[in-house]
Amino acid sequence: MARARTQLFLDYALALRDDPPRALVCQSLDPWLDQVALPLVIHALGGGRDSAVHGMLDGTHSCHYRLFPLLYARESEAVIATLEEIAAPNKIKKVLKAYEPIKRMVYQKRGDKVRALFDQNDMPRREQAIRNRIKSNGFWMR
């Protein structure tokens, strides 16, 4: 199944890059091609919030982030440690610092401040409640 998902993702990404639909002709897909292709793959596999495909993205072996403040609020210490470890080398840091949310959350340590807003053993059940707390404390970024 993993190989089929990978191939489907590759097929969609290449098609979008090489022969974009009319709505995307004037859009730059660099560096966000994956962000366009992934929802199409999930949909093609019958995915959605209440489907078996939903577990493909967030689980013990993967973390699909949508917004970095949410990652710091909700994900495990292991996920955060892994992110910070792979973002540490200077050659990677130079590239990632160009993206404001990573720069602020990871390198300027605002992610630690977001994390401190929540008791990991008593997280709000609804994502909107998490977002609202982050926003009211001035740490919301897209």
A tleap script that builds the chain and sets N, CA, C and O, in Angstrom:
source leaprc.protein.ff14SB
mol = sequence {
  NMET ALA ARG ALA ARG THR GLN LEU PHE LEU
  ASP TYR ALA LEU ALA LEU ARG ASP ASP PRO
  PRO ARG ALA LEU VAL CYS GLN SER LEU ASP
  PRO TRP LEU ASP GLN VAL ALA LEU PRO LEU
  VAL ILE HIE ALA LEU GLY GLY GLY ARG ASP
  SER ALA VAL HIE GLY MET LEU ASP GLY THR
  HIE SER CYS HIE TYR ARG LEU PHE PRO LEU
  LEU TYR ALA ARG GLU SER GLU ALA VAL ILE
  ALA THR LEU GLU GLU ILE ALA ALA PRO ASN
  LYS ILE LYS LYS VAL LEU LYS ALA TYR GLU
  PRO ILE LYS ARG MET VAL TYR GLN LYS ARG
  GLY ASP LYS VAL ARG ALA LEU PHE ASP GLN
  ASN ASP MET PRO ARG ARG GLU GLN ALA ILE
  ARG ASN ARG ILE LYS SER ASN GLY PHE TRP
  MET CARG
}
set mol.1.N position { 0.823 -1.204 0.000 }
set mol.1.CA position { 0.000 0.000 0.000 }
set mol.1.C position { 0.863 1.261 0.000 }
set mol.1.O position { 0.540 2.235 -0.681 }
set mol.2.N position { 1.963 1.246 0.766 }
set mol.2.CA position { 2.831 2.424 0.827 }
set mol.2.C position { 3.435 2.729 -0.541 }
set mol.2.O position { 3.532 3.891 -0.938 }
set mol.3.N position { 3.837 1.692 -1.252 }
set mol.3.CA position { 4.425 1.893 -2.576 }
set mol.3.C position { 3.384 2.489 -3.532 }
set mol.3.O position { 3.709 3.358 -4.340 }
set mol.4.N position { 2.145 2.025 -3.440 }
set mol.4.CA position { 1.075 2.548 -4.297 }
set mol.4.C position { 0.807 4.021 -3.985 }
set mol.4.O position { 0.612 4.824 -4.898 }
set mol.5.N position { 0.798 4.379 -2.697 }
set mol.5.CA position { 0.605 5.788 -2.313 }
set mol.5.C position { 1.736 6.652 -2.839 }
set mol.5.O position { 1.514 7.753 -3.344 }
set mol.6.N position { 2.956 6.138 -2.713 }
set mol.6.CA position { 4.124 6.886 -3.185 }
set mol.6.C position { 4.047 7.101 -4.686 }
set mol.6.O position { 4.304 8.202 -5.172 }
set mol.7.N position { 3.696 6.062 -5.419 }
set mol.7.CA position { 3.602 6.176 -6.869 }
set mol.7.C position { 2.489 7.144 -7.268 }
set mol.7.O position { 2.661 7.945 -8.187 }
set mol.8.N position { 1.362 7.072 -6.587 }
set mol.8.CA position { 0.252 7.983 -6.880 }
set mol.8.C position { 0.668 9.434 -6.613 }
set mol.8.O position { 0.364 10.329 -7.402 }
set mol.9.N position { 1.359 9.655 -5.502 }
set mol.9.CA position { 1.847 10.995 -5.182 }
set mol.9.C position { 2.792 11.482 -6.284 }
set mol.9.O position { 2.671 12.612 -6.758 }
set mol.10.N position { 3.722 10.634 -6.683 }
set mol.10.CA position { 4.668 11.005 -7.734 }
set mol.10.C position { 3.935 11.323 -9.032 }
set mol.10.O position { 4.254 12.306 -9.700 }
set mol.11.N position { 2.963 10.503 -9.389 }
set mol.11.CA position { 2.191 10.739 -10.611 }
set mol.11.C position { 1.490 12.100 -10.573 }
set mol.11.O position { 1.540 12.859 -11.541 }
set mol.12.N position { 0.837 12.399 -9.444 }
set mol.12.CA position { 0.143 13.689 -9.325 }
set mol.12.C position { 1.125 14.851 -9.355 }
set mol.12.O position { 0.891 15.842 -10.047 }
set mol.13.N position { 2.213 14.740 -8.618 }
set mol.13.CA position { 3.182 15.841 -8.552 }
set mol.13.C position { 3.787 16.126 -9.926 }
set mol.13.O position { 3.913 17.284 -10.324 }
set mol.14.N position { 4.156 15.079 -10.641 }
set mol.14.CA position { 4.731 15.273 -11.972 }
set mol.14.C position { 3.718 15.859 -12.947 }
set mol.14.O position { 4.056 16.718 -13.761 }
set mol.15.N position { 2.484 15.396 -12.862 }
set mol.15.CA position { 1.439 15.937 -13.747 }
set mol.15.C position { 1.193 17.417 -13.456 }
set mol.15.O position { 1.041 18.218 -14.378 }
set mol.16.N position { 1.155 17.773 -12.187 }
set mol.16.CA position { 0.950 19.179 -11.825 }
set mol.16.C position { 2.121 20.044 -12.287 }
set mol.16.O position { 1.929 21.155 -12.781 }
set mol.17.N position { 3.316 19.529 -12.123 }
set mol.17.CA position { 4.506 20.281 -12.515 }
set mol.17.C position { 4.637 20.404 -14.032 }
set mol.17.O position { 4.922 21.484 -14.549 }
set mol.18.N position { 4.430 19.297 -14.741 }
set mol.18.CA position { 4.695 19.254 -16.181 }
set mol.18.C position { 3.535 19.718 -17.046 }
set mol.18.O position { 3.746 20.218 -18.151 }
set mol.19.N position { 2.318 19.559 -16.554 }
set mol.19.CA position { 1.136 19.933 -17.332 }
set mol.19.C position { 0.064 20.465 -16.377 }
set mol.19.O position { -0.969 19.824 -16.183 }
set mol.20.N position { 0.309 21.637 -15.782 }
set mol.20.CA position { -0.625 22.131 -14.774 }
set mol.20.C position { -1.997 22.457 -15.355 }
set mol.20.O position { -2.106 22.868 -16.510 }
set mol.21.N position { -3.049 22.270 -14.545 }
set mol.21.CA position { -4.380 22.664 -15.009 }
set mol.21.C position { -4.433 24.183 -15.189 }
set mol.21.O position { -3.598 24.913 -14.655 }
set mol.22.N position { -5.398 24.630 -15.927 }
set mol.22.CA position { -5.504 26.053 -16.279 }
set mol.22.C position { -5.424 26.976 -15.058 }
set mol.22.O position { -4.793 28.031 -15.116 }
set mol.23.N position { -6.063 26.577 -13.957 }
set mol.23.CA position { -6.077 27.422 -12.752 }
set mol.23.C position { -4.685 27.595 -12.145 }
set mol.23.O position { -4.456 28.533 -11.381 }
set mol.24.N position { -3.757 26.700 -12.480 }
set mol.24.CA position { -2.416 26.769 -11.892 }
set mol.24.C position { -1.336 27.249 -12.852 }
set mol.24.O position { -0.176 27.370 -12.456 }
set mol.25.N position { -1.683 27.518 -14.081 }
set mol.25.CA position { -0.683 27.864 -15.090 }
set mol.25.C position { 0.181 29.051 -14.658 }
set mol.25.O position { 1.393 29.035 -14.877 }
set mol.26.N position { -0.401 30.049 -14.065 }
set mol.26.CA position { 0.353 31.246 -13.668 }
set mol.26.C position { 0.858 31.187 -12.228 }
set mol.26.O position { 1.444 32.154 -11.742 }
set mol.27.N position { 0.643 30.084 -11.551 }
set mol.27.CA position { 1.062 29.937 -10.153 }
set mol.27.C position { 2.424 29.256 -10.075 }
set mol.27.O position { 2.693 28.302 -10.805 }
set mol.28.N position { 3.267 29.745 -9.196 }
set mol.28.CA position { 4.525 29.057 -8.946 }
set mol.28.C position { 4.265 27.932 -7.943 }
set mol.28.O position { 3.688 28.157 -6.879 }
set mol.29.N position { 4.686 26.753 -8.286 }
set mol.29.CA position { 4.518 25.618 -7.376 }
set mol.29.C position { 5.827 25.305 -6.647 }
set mol.29.O position { 5.917 24.309 -5.929 }
set mol.30.N position { 6.812 26.134 -6.825 }
set mol.30.CA position { 8.092 25.939 -6.166 }
set mol.30.C position { 8.151 26.861 -4.963 }
set mol.30.O position { 8.104 28.078 -5.146 }
set mol.31.N position { 8.249 26.358 -3.763 }
set mol.31.CA position { 8.578 25.000 -3.339 }
set mol.31.C position { 7.377 24.216 -2.810 }
set mol.31.O position { 7.575 23.259 -2.062 }
set mol.32.N position { 6.164 24.571 -3.158 }
set mol.32.CA position { 4.973 24.005 -2.511 }
set mol.32.C position { 4.228 22.969 -3.338 }
set mol.32.O position { 3.041 22.741 -3.103 }
set mol.33.N position { 4.877 22.352 -4.277 }
set mol.33.CA position { 4.215 21.349 -5.108 }
set mol.33.C position { 3.597 20.240 -4.267 }
set mol.33.O position { 2.498 19.778 -4.572 }
set mol.34.N position { 4.279 19.810 -3.224 }
set mol.34.CA position { 3.751 18.732 -2.375 }
set mol.34.C position { 2.455 19.142 -1.691 }
set mol.34.O position { 1.581 18.306 -1.463 }
set mol.35.N position { 2.326 20.426 -1.361 }
set mol.35.CA position { 1.137 20.906 -0.686 }
set mol.35.C position { -0.079 20.916 -1.617 }
set mol.35.O position { -1.219 20.882 -1.154 }
set mol.36.N position { 0.165 20.961 -2.909 }
set mol.36.CA position { -0.914 20.894 -3.885 }
set mol.36.C position { -1.242 19.433 -4.189 }
set mol.36.O position { -2.413 19.067 -4.294 }
set mol.37.N position { -0.221 18.607 -4.329 }
set mol.37.CA position { -0.421 17.214 -4.724 }
set mol.37.C position { -1.018 16.362 -3.599 }
set mol.37.O position { -1.868 15.511 -3.862 }
set mol.38.N position { -0.595 16.572 -2.369 }
set mol.38.CA position { -1.014 15.689 -1.282 }
set mol.38.C position { -2.533 15.617 -1.091 }
set mol.38.O position { -3.060 14.510 -0.977 }
set mol.39.N position { -3.260 16.734 -1.052 }
set mol.39.CA position { -4.720 16.614 -0.904 }
set mol.39.C position { -5.376 15.855 -2.058 }
set mol.39.O position { -6.374 15.163 -1.858 }
set mol.40.N position { -4.825 15.982 -3.252 }
set mol.40.CA position { -5.363 15.258 -4.396 }
set mol.40.C position { -5.160 13.751 -4.234 }
set mol.40.O position { -6.036 12.957 -4.577 }
set mol.41.N position { -4.011 13.373 -3.715 }
set mol.41.CA position { -3.728 11.953 -3.483 }
set mol.41.C position { -4.655 11.408 -2.408 }
set mol.41.O position { -5.222 10.326 -2.562 }
set mol.42.N position { -4.809 12.144 -1.334 }
set mol.42.CA position { -5.695 11.701 -0.249 }
set mol.42.C position { -7.113 11.523 -0.763 }
set mol.42.O position { -7.772 10.530 -0.457 }
set mol.43.N position { -7.578 12.488 -1.542 }
set mol.43.CA position { -8.925 12.395 -2.108 }
set mol.43.C position { -9.038 11.180 -3.040 }
set mol.43.O position { -10.027 10.448 -2.998 }
set mol.44.N position { -8.024 10.977 -3.872 }
set mol.44.CA position { -8.053 9.848 -4.810 }
set mol.44.C position { -8.093 8.507 -4.081 }
set mol.44.O position { -8.631 7.532 -4.604 }
set mol.45.N position { -7.531 8.455 -2.884 }
set mol.45.CA position { -7.533 7.227 -2.093 }
set mol.45.C position { -8.785 7.101 -1.227 }
set mol.45.O position { -8.894 6.188 -0.407 }
set mol.46.N position { -9.726 8.023 -1.416 }
set mol.46.CA position { -10.969 7.968 -0.655 }
set mol.46.C position { -10.848 8.601 0.711 }
set mol.46.O position { -11.661 8.352 1.601 }
set mol.47.N position { -9.831 9.417 0.869 }
set mol.47.CA position { -9.542 9.984 2.185 }
set mol.47.C position { -10.373 11.176 2.552 }
set mol.47.O position { -11.062 11.783 1.731 }
set mol.48.N position { -10.279 11.478 3.795 }
set mol.48.CA position { -10.966 12.594 4.403 }
set mol.48.C position { -10.831 12.451 5.891 }
set mol.48.O position { -10.178 11.525 6.373 }
set mol.49.N position { -11.428 13.336 6.615 }
set mol.49.CA position { -11.292 13.348 8.063 }
set mol.49.C position { -11.766 12.058 8.730 }
set mol.49.O position { -11.174 11.620 9.717 }
set mol.50.N position { -12.809 11.457 8.211 }
set mol.50.CA position { -13.389 10.275 8.854 }
set mol.50.C position { -13.105 8.986 8.088 }
set mol.50.O position { -13.929 8.072 8.089 }
set mol.51.N position { -11.960 8.908 7.443 }
set mol.51.CA position { -11.657 7.717 6.652 }
set mol.51.C position { -10.397 7.033 7.154 }
set mol.51.O position { -9.675 7.567 7.997 }
set mol.52.N position { -10.148 5.860 6.632 }
set mol.52.CA position { -8.941 5.119 6.995 }
set mol.52.C position { -7.687 5.854 6.537 }
set mol.52.O position { -6.628 5.695 7.143 }
set mol.53.N position { -7.786 6.649 5.489 }
set mol.53.CA position { -6.637 7.378 4.969 }
set mol.53.C position { -6.199 8.463 5.962 }
set mol.53.O position { -5.030 8.850 5.983 }
set mol.54.N position { -7.122 8.944 6.769 }
set mol.54.CA position { -6.803 10.014 7.723 }
set mol.54.C position { -5.607 9.649 8.591 }
set mol.54.O position { -4.777 10.513 8.875 }
set mol.55.N position { -5.494 8.408 9.018 }
set mol.55.CA position { -4.403 7.983 9.866 }
set mol.55.C position { -3.059 7.915 9.170 }
set mol.55.O position { -2.036 7.744 9.832 }
set mol.56.N position { -3.032 8.046 7.845 }
set mol.56.CA position { -1.768 8.003 7.104 }
set mol.56.C position { -0.873 9.179 7.448 }
set mol.56.O position { 0.351 9.047 7.441 }
set mol.57.N position { -1.459 10.314 7.745 }
set mol.57.CA position { -0.666 11.525 7.883 }
set mol.57.C position { -0.179 11.789 9.294 }
set mol.57.O position { 0.961 12.214 9.481 }
set mol.58.N position { -0.997 11.552 10.267 }
set mol.58.CA position { -0.622 11.824 11.642 }
set mol.58.C position { -0.652 10.525 12.415 }
set mol.58.O position { -1.699 9.888 12.535 }
set mol.59.N position { 0.463 10.142 12.925 }
set mol.59.CA position { 0.530 8.890 13.658 }
set mol.59.C position { 1.867 8.746 14.342 }
set mol.59.O position { 2.557 9.734 14.593 }
set mol.60.N position { 2.233 7.514 14.643 }
set mol.60.CA position { 3.471 7.290 15.371 }
set mol.60.C position { 4.714 7.510 14.510 }
set mol.60.O position { 5.798 7.753 15.040 }
set mol.61.N position { 4.565 7.426 13.173 }
set mol.61.CA position { 5.731 7.543 12.307 }
set mol.61.C position { 5.733 8.794 11.445 }
set mol.61.O position { 6.690 9.031 10.708 }
set mol.62.N position { 4.703 9.580 11.520 }
set mol.62.CA position { 4.652 10.771 10.687 }
set mol.62.C position { 3.884 11.882 11.396 }
set mol.62.O position { 3.079 11.649 12.297 }
set mol.63.N position { 4.168 13.078 10.953 }
set mol.63.CA position { 3.445 14.240 11.473 }
set mol.63.C position { 3.302 15.212 10.323 }
set mol.63.O position { 4.272 15.844 9.905 }
set mol.64.N position { 2.107 15.328 9.820 }
set mol.64.CA position { 1.863 16.276 8.750 }
set mol.64.C position { 1.460 17.600 9.387 }
set mol.64.O position { 0.364 17.719 9.935 }
set mol.65.N position { 2.332 18.585 9.317 }
set mol.65.CA position { 2.014 19.874 9.915 }
set mol.65.C position { 1.178 20.702 8.951 }
set mol.65.O position { 1.336 20.618 7.733 }
set mol.66.N position { 0.305 21.486 9.510 }
set mol.66.CA position { -0.404 22.478 8.722 }
set mol.66.C position { 0.111 23.860 9.112 }
set mol.66.O position { 0.316 24.730 8.265 }
set mol.67.N position { 0.309 24.031 10.372 }
set mol.67.CA position { 0.790 25.313 10.884 }
set mol.67.C position { 1.751 25.031 12.029 }
set mol.67.O position { 1.438 24.233 12.912 }
set mol.68.N position { 2.898 25.664 12.030 }
set mol.68.CA position { 3.914 25.370 13.036 }
set mol.68.C position { 3.466 25.623 14.469 }
set mol.68.O position { 3.850 24.852 15.348 }
set mol.69.N position { 2.679 26.654 14.759 }
set mol.69.CA position { 2.218 26.791 16.143 }
set mol.69.C position { 1.420 25.575 16.614 }
set mol.69.O position { 1.525 25.186 17.777 }
set mol.70.N position { 0.623 24.966 15.727 }
set mol.70.CA position { -0.122 23.762 16.099 }
set mol.70.C position { 0.815 22.592 16.369 }
set mol.70.O position { 0.582 21.799 17.281 }
set mol.71.N position { 1.868 22.489 15.577 }
set mol.71.CA position { 2.831 21.419 15.796 }
set mol.71.C position { 3.414 21.531 17.208 }
set mol.71.O position { 3.475 20.542 17.938 }
set mol.72.N position { 3.836 22.726 17.584 }
set mol.72.CA position { 4.411 22.907 18.916 }
set mol.72.C position { 3.379 22.697 20.023 }
set mol.72.O position { 3.720 22.223 21.107 }
set mol.73.N position { 2.148 23.040 19.763 }
set mol.73.CA position { 1.113 22.871 20.782 }
set mol.73.C position { 0.747 21.412 20.991 }
set mol.73.O position { 0.558 20.987 22.131 }
set mol.74.N position { 0.642 20.628 19.911 }
set mol.74.CA position { 0.018 19.308 20.002 }
set mol.74.C position { 0.942 18.109 19.920 }
set mol.74.O position { 0.644 17.068 20.505 }
set mol.75.N position { 2.038 18.224 19.221 }
set mol.75.CA position { 2.843 17.033 18.949 }
set mol.75.C position { 3.699 16.632 20.149 }
set mol.75.O position { 3.889 17.404 21.089 }
set mol.76.N position { 4.200 15.423 20.089 }
set mol.76.CA position { 4.999 14.875 21.187 }
set mol.76.C position { 6.351 15.570 21.285 }
set mol.76.O position { 6.796 16.237 20.351 }
set mol.77.N position { 6.986 15.400 22.426 }
set mol.77.CA position { 8.337 15.930 22.622 }
set mol.77.C position { 9.285 15.341 21.584 }
set mol.77.O position { 10.194 16.025 21.112 }
set mol.78.N position { 9.076 14.079 21.227 }
set mol.78.CA position { 9.940 13.425 20.244 }
set mol.78.C position { 9.844 14.101 18.879 }
set mol.78.O position { 10.858 14.273 18.203 }
set mol.79.N position { 8.646 14.483 18.472 }
set mol.79.CA position { 8.467 15.161 17.188 }
set mol.79.C position { 9.191 16.504 17.204 }
set mol.79.O position { 9.893 16.849 16.254 }
set mol.80.N position { 9.018 17.252 18.280 }
set mol.80.CA position { 9.655 18.567 18.385 }
set mol.80.C position { 11.177 18.423 18.416 }
set mol.80.O position { 11.887 19.179 17.752 }
set mol.81.N position { 11.675 17.457 19.183 }
set mol.81.CA position { 13.126 17.230 19.249 }
set mol.81.C position { 13.677 16.845 17.877 }
set mol.81.O position { 14.756 17.295 17.492 }
set mol.82.N position { 12.943 16.018 17.143 }
set mol.82.CA position { 13.382 15.610 15.808 }
set mol.82.C position { 13.410 16.808 14.871 }
set mol.82.O position { 14.382 17.000 14.140 }
set mol.83.N position { 12.358 17.613 14.884 }
set mol.83.CA position { 12.315 18.815 14.056 }
set mol.83.C position { 13.509 19.711 14.355 }
set mol.83.O position { 14.197 20.156 13.436 }
set mol.84.N position { 13.758 19.977 15.623 }
set mol.84.CA position { 14.840 20.884 15.995 }
set mol.84.C position { 16.213 20.297 15.665 }
set mol.84.O position { 17.140 21.034 15.328 }
set mol.85.N position { 16.342 18.984 15.761 }
set mol.85.CA position { 17.610 18.334 15.420 }
set mol.85.C position { 17.903 18.425 13.925 }
set mol.85.O position { 19.022 18.744 13.525 }
set mol.86.N position { 16.898 18.144 13.105 }
set mol.86.CA position { 17.153 18.181 11.659 }
set mol.86.C position { 17.258 19.608 11.129 }
set mol.86.O position { 17.811 19.831 10.052 }
set mol.87.N position { 16.732 20.574 11.879 }
set mol.87.CA position { 16.802 21.979 11.463 }
set mol.87.C position { 18.068 22.673 11.955 }
set mol.87.O position { 18.290 23.840 11.633 }
set mol.88.N position { 18.899 21.983 12.726 }
set mol.88.CA position { 20.063 22.605 13.363 }
set mol.88.C position { 21.274 22.843 12.456 }
set mol.88.O position { 21.919 23.881 12.600 }
set mol.89.N position { 21.616 21.951 11.539 }
set mol.89.CA position { 22.827 22.190 10.734 }
set mol.89.C position { 22.745 23.507 9.968 }
set mol.89.O position { 21.694 23.860 9.433 }
set mol.90.N position { 23.855 24.222 9.922 }
set mol.90.CA position { 23.872 25.554 9.300 }
set mol.90.C position { 23.383 25.572 7.859 }
set mol.90.O position { 22.681 26.502 7.460 }
set mol.91.N position { 23.742 24.554 7.067 }
set mol.91.CA position { 23.308 24.572 5.667 }
set mol.91.C position { 21.789 24.429 5.551 }
set mol.91.O position { 21.198 24.943 4.602 }
set mol.92.N position { 21.161 23.754 6.480 }
set mol.92.CA position { 19.700 23.626 6.496 }
set mol.92.C position { 19.084 24.883 7.104 }
set mol.92.O position { 18.073 25.387 6.615 }
set mol.93.N position { 19.691 25.376 8.156 }
set mol.93.CA position { 19.203 26.582 8.834 }
set mol.93.C position { 19.114 27.764 7.870 }
set mol.93.O position { 18.149 28.528 7.909 }
set mol.94.N position { 20.109 27.913 7.013 }
set mol.94.CA position { 20.119 29.025 6.056 }
set mol.94.C position { 18.894 28.999 5.151 }
set mol.94.O position { 18.345 30.047 4.811 }
set mol.95.N position { 18.472 27.812 4.766 }
set mol.95.CA position { 17.299 27.677 3.895 }
set mol.95.C position { 16.009 27.867 4.686 }
set mol.95.O position { 15.126 28.613 4.263 }
set mol.96.N position { 15.897 27.198 5.829 }
set mol.96.CA position { 14.655 27.228 6.596 }
set mol.96.C position { 14.349 28.597 7.204 }
set mol.96.O position { 13.183 28.939 7.396 }
set mol.97.N position { 15.381 29.380 7.507 }
set mol.97.CA position { 15.152 30.705 8.087 }
set mol.97.C position { 14.418 31.648 7.140 }
set mol.97.O position { 13.877 32.667 7.570 }
set mol.98.N position { 14.398 31.315 5.868 }
set mol.98.CA position { 13.675 32.140 4.900 }
set mol.98.C position { 12.165 32.023 5.073 }
set mol.98.O position { 11.420 32.885 4.605 }
set mol.99.N position { 11.711 30.976 5.735 }
set mol.99.CA position { 10.284 30.770 5.980 }
set mol.99.C position { 9.977 31.283 7.386 }
set mol.99.O position { 10.386 30.683 8.381 }
set mol.100.N position { 9.263 32.384 7.454 }
set mol.100.CA position { 9.029 33.093 8.714 }
set mol.100.C position { 8.507 32.224 9.866 }
set mol.100.O position { 9.030 32.330 10.975 }
set mol.101.N position { 7.500 31.370 9.650 }
set mol.101.CA position { 7.039 30.545 10.774 }
set mol.101.C position { 8.117 29.627 11.345 }
set mol.101.O position { 8.188 29.445 12.561 }
set mol.102.N position { 8.954 29.048 10.490 }
set mol.102.CA position { 10.037 28.201 11.003 }
set mol.102.C position { 11.063 29.062 11.724 }
set mol.102.O position { 11.548 28.694 12.794 }
set mol.103.N position { 11.388 30.185 11.149 }
set mol.103.CA position { 12.358 31.092 11.774 }
set mol.103.C position { 11.913 31.461 13.186 }
set mol.103.O position { 12.698 31.370 14.130 }
set mol.104.N position { 10.675 31.870 13.327 }
set mol.104.CA position { 10.191 32.319 14.645 }
set mol.104.C position { 9.957 31.157 15.615 }
set mol.104.O position { 10.367 31.217 16.774 }
set mol.105.N position { 9.298 30.105 15.131 }
set mol.105.CA position { 8.942 28.999 16.024 }
set mol.105.C position { 10.157 28.161 16.420 }
set mol.105.O position { 10.313 27.819 17.592 }
set mol.106.N position { 11.012 27.829 15.466 }
set mol.106.CA position { 12.135 26.932 15.734 }
set mol.106.C position { 13.363 27.702 16.209 }
set mol.106.O position { 13.890 27.421 17.285 }
set mol.107.N position { 13.817 28.657 15.428 }
set mol.107.CA position { 15.092 29.304 15.719 }
set mol.107.C position { 15.002 30.413 16.760 }
set mol.107.O position { 15.941 30.617 17.529 }
set mol.108.N position { 13.887 31.127 16.791 }
set mol.108.CA position { 13.729 32.177 17.802 }
set mol.108.C position { 12.998 31.664 19.037 }
set mol.108.O position { 12.684 32.438 19.941 }
set mol.109.N position { 12.728 30.364 19.077 }
set mol.109.CA position { 12.183 29.650 20.245 }
set mol.109.C position { 10.775 30.071 20.661 }
set mol.109.O position { 10.386 29.863 21.811 }
set mol.110.N position { 10.010 30.659 19.745 }
set mol.110.CA position { 8.619 30.965 20.086 }
set mol.110.C position { 7.792 29.685 20.212 }
set mol.110.O position { 6.759 29.669 20.880 }
set mol.111.N position { 8.250 28.627 19.570 }
set mol.111.CA position { 7.581 27.338 19.708 }
set mol.111.C position { 7.573 26.869 21.150 }
set mol.111.O position { 6.598 26.270 21.604 }
set mol.112.N position { 8.656 27.137 21.875 }
set mol.112.CA position { 8.712 26.776 23.302 }
set mol.112.C position { 7.649 27.544 24.091 }
set mol.112.O position { 7.050 27.011 25.026 }
set mol.113.N position { 7.427 28.791 23.707 }
set mol.113.CA position { 6.415 29.602 24.387 }
set mol.113.C position { 5.006 29.083 24.079 }
set mol.113.O position { 4.137 29.071 24.950 }
set mol.114.N position { 4.793 28.660 22.840 }
set mol.114.CA position { 3.506 28.060 22.473 }
set mol.114.C position { 3.301 26.791 23.295 }
set mol.114.O position { 2.229 26.576 23.860 }
set mol.115.N position { 4.323 25.964 23.358 }
set mol.115.CA position { 4.242 24.697 24.089 }
set mol.115.C position { 3.881 24.937 25.550 }
set mol.115.O position { 3.102 24.182 26.131 }
set mol.116.N position { 4.441 25.979 26.142 }
set mol.116.CA position { 4.204 26.284 27.553 }
set mol.116.C position { 2.757 26.704 27.834 }
set mol.116.O position { 2.328 26.705 28.988 }
set mol.117.N position { 2.013 27.056 26.801 }
set mol.117.CA position { 0.611 27.456 26.980 }
set mol.117.C position { -0.309 26.270 27.270 }
set mol.117.O position { -1.454 26.459 27.680 }
set mol.118.N position { 0.192 25.039 27.056 }
set mol.118.CA position { -0.668 23.866 27.129 }
set mol.118.C position { -0.123 22.809 28.075 }
set mol.118.O position { 1.082 22.573 28.152 }
set mol.119.N position { -1.046 22.182 28.790 }
set mol.119.CA position { -0.735 21.000 29.594 }
set mol.119.C position { -0.912 19.812 28.659 }
set mol.119.O position { -2.032 19.508 28.247 }
set mol.120.N position { 0.177 19.141 28.324 }
set mol.120.CA position { 0.121 18.042 27.358 }
set mol.120.C position { -0.751 16.888 27.823 }
set mol.120.O position { -1.184 16.071 27.010 }
set mol.121.N position { -1.010 16.810 29.110 }
set mol.121.CA position { -1.876 15.754 29.647 }
set mol.121.C position { -3.340 16.161 29.696 }
set mol.121.O position { -4.203 15.356 30.045 }
set mol.122.N position { -3.617 17.413 29.347 }
set mol.122.CA position { -4.992 17.914 29.395 }
set mol.122.C position { -5.206 18.918 28.256 }
set mol.122.O position { -5.536 20.080 28.490 }
set mol.123.N position { -5.013 18.448 27.027 }
set mol.123.CA position { -5.150 19.313 25.857 }
set mol.123.C position { -6.627 19.542 25.534 }
set mol.123.O position { -7.454 18.651 25.727 }
set mol.124.N position { -6.951 20.733 25.043 }
set mol.124.CA position { -8.320 20.935 24.558 }
set mol.124.C position { -8.625 19.921 23.455 }
set mol.124.O position { -7.755 19.581 22.653 }
set mol.125.N position { -9.846 19.455 23.426 }
set mol.125.CA position { -10.236 18.432 22.440 }
set mol.125.C position { -10.390 19.020 21.038 }
set mol.125.O position { -10.102 18.350 20.046 }
set mol.126.N position { -10.831 20.241 20.959 }
set mol.126.CA position { -11.093 20.851 19.656 }
set mol.126.C position { -9.904 21.684 19.194 }
set mol.126.O position { -9.327 22.451 19.966 }
set mol.127.N position { -9.546 21.520 17.917 }
set mol.127.CA position { -8.427 22.287 17.364 }
set mol.127.C position { -8.682 23.784 17.468 }
set mol.127.O position { -7.750 24.554 17.698 }
set mol.128.N position { -9.931 24.206 17.301 }
set mol.128.CA position { -10.243 25.635 17.349 }
set mol.128.C position { -9.892 26.234 18.706 }
set mol.128.O position { -9.442 27.378 18.775 }
set mol.129.N position { -10.090 25.488 19.777 }
set mol.129.CA position { -9.734 25.972 21.113 }
set mol.129.C position { -8.217 26.151 21.236 }
set mol.129.O position { -7.746 27.096 21.867 }
set mol.130.N position { -7.475 25.249 20.637 }
set mol.130.CA position { -6.006 25.362 20.651 }
set mol.130.C position { -5.584 26.590 19.856 }
set mol.130.O position { -4.758 27.381 20.310 }
set mol.131.N position { -6.155 26.742 18.672 }
set mol.131.CA position { -5.839 27.902 17.832 }
set mol.131.C position { -6.152 29.209 18.556 }
set mol.131.O position { -5.357 30.148 18.539 }
set mol.132.N position { -7.325 29.253 19.193 }
set mol.132.CA position { -7.725 30.485 19.882 }
set mol.132.C position { -6.759 30.857 20.990 }
set mol.132.O position { -6.442 32.033 21.163 }
set mol.133.N position { -6.285 29.874 21.742 }
set mol.133.CA position { -5.340 30.166 22.823 }
set mol.133.C position { -4.015 30.682 22.254 }
set mol.133.O position { -3.424 31.624 22.782 }
set mol.134.N position { -3.564 30.052 21.174 }
set mol.134.CA position { -2.321 30.508 20.533 }
set mol.134.C position { -2.489 31.931 20.014 }
set mol.134.O position { -1.613 32.774 20.207 }
set mol.135.N position { -3.613 32.198 19.356 }
set mol.135.CA position { -3.878 33.528 18.806 }
set mol.135.C position { -3.964 34.584 19.898 }
set mol.135.O position { -3.400 35.669 19.760 }
set mol.136.N position { -4.667 34.270 20.984 }
set mol.136.CA position { -4.849 35.265 22.045 }
set mol.136.C position { -3.542 35.603 22.754 }
set mol.136.O position { -3.446 36.632 23.422 }
set mol.137.N position { -2.542 34.746 22.612 }
set mol.137.CA position { -1.238 35.003 23.196 }
set mol.137.C position { -0.235 35.564 22.176 }
set mol.137.O position { 0.940 35.751 22.492 }
set mol.138.N position { -0.701 35.824 20.974 }
set mol.138.CA position { 0.110 36.490 19.957 }
set mol.138.C position { 1.112 35.610 19.237 }
set mol.138.O position { 2.081 36.123 18.677 }
set mol.139.N position { 0.909 34.294 19.234 }
set mol.139.CA position { 1.868 33.405 18.591 }
set mol.139.C position { 1.363 32.765 17.306 }
set mol.139.O position { 2.039 31.903 16.745 }
set mol.140.N position { 0.185 33.168 16.825 }
set mol.140.CA position { -0.380 32.543 15.642 }
set mol.140.C position { 0.369 32.990 14.408 }
set mol.140.O position { 0.610 34.184 14.224 }
set mol.141.N position { 0.742 32.042 13.555 }
set mol.141.CA position { 1.425 32.355 12.291 }
set mol.141.C position { 0.942 31.399 11.221 }
set mol.141.O position { 0.578 30.261 11.514 }
set mol.142.N position { 0.940 31.853 10.001 }
set mol.142.CA position { 0.621 30.995 8.849 }
set mol.142.C position { 1.845 30.896 7.990 }
set mol.142.O position { 1.822 30.225 6.958 }
savepdb mol mol.pdb
quit
